[in-house]
Amino acid sequence: MNDAWDERKKALENEYFYKHEKELIERLRNEKRNEVIVDCCKNRCPKCGDVIEAMTFRGVPLDKCVSCGGVWLGPKDFQILASKDHRTWFDLWFKAGDENRSED
């Protein structure tokens, strides 16, 4: 009878370690996947994947794609850039859209 209990204990122990190692492997895969995503996209255009170059426009750092011409701003760079423009181009842009709608 002791043999049956010992086999049961070993089976439960094996199951525990199997699940534990499976969780560790999955965690390592996720960490590695995140590293690969960050490394492959660093200094690359999100649209076409080509190299982007750092530039400055009105004191705001931007990234511009050499191939497609896309311009990429940081999280608060758009607000900084909009606040520096004295002509309020942002408002004019939206008002122009409203004027086109009234003609319809």
C-alpha positions, 0 to 999 in steps of 0.5 A: 500500500505504501507503494501506491501512496509513494507513486501518488506523491511522485505524480503530484510532485511531477504535476506541480513542477510541470505547471511551475516550469510551464509558467516560467517558460511562458513568462520568459517567452513574454519577456523575450517577445517584448524585448524583440518588439522594442529592439526591432522597432527602435529607430524604425518608422511604425508605418513602413519600417524604414529608418527614421531620423531625429530632427527639431522643429520650432524647438520640439524634437521630432522623428521623420521617416526618410522613405514615407515622410511620416513625422512622429511626435512624442506624447506631449510634443504635439501640445507643445508644438500647438502652443507655440503657433500664434496663428492657432492653426489647429483651430483654423483647421477645424473651422475650415472643416465646419465651413465646408459642411455648411455649404452642403 
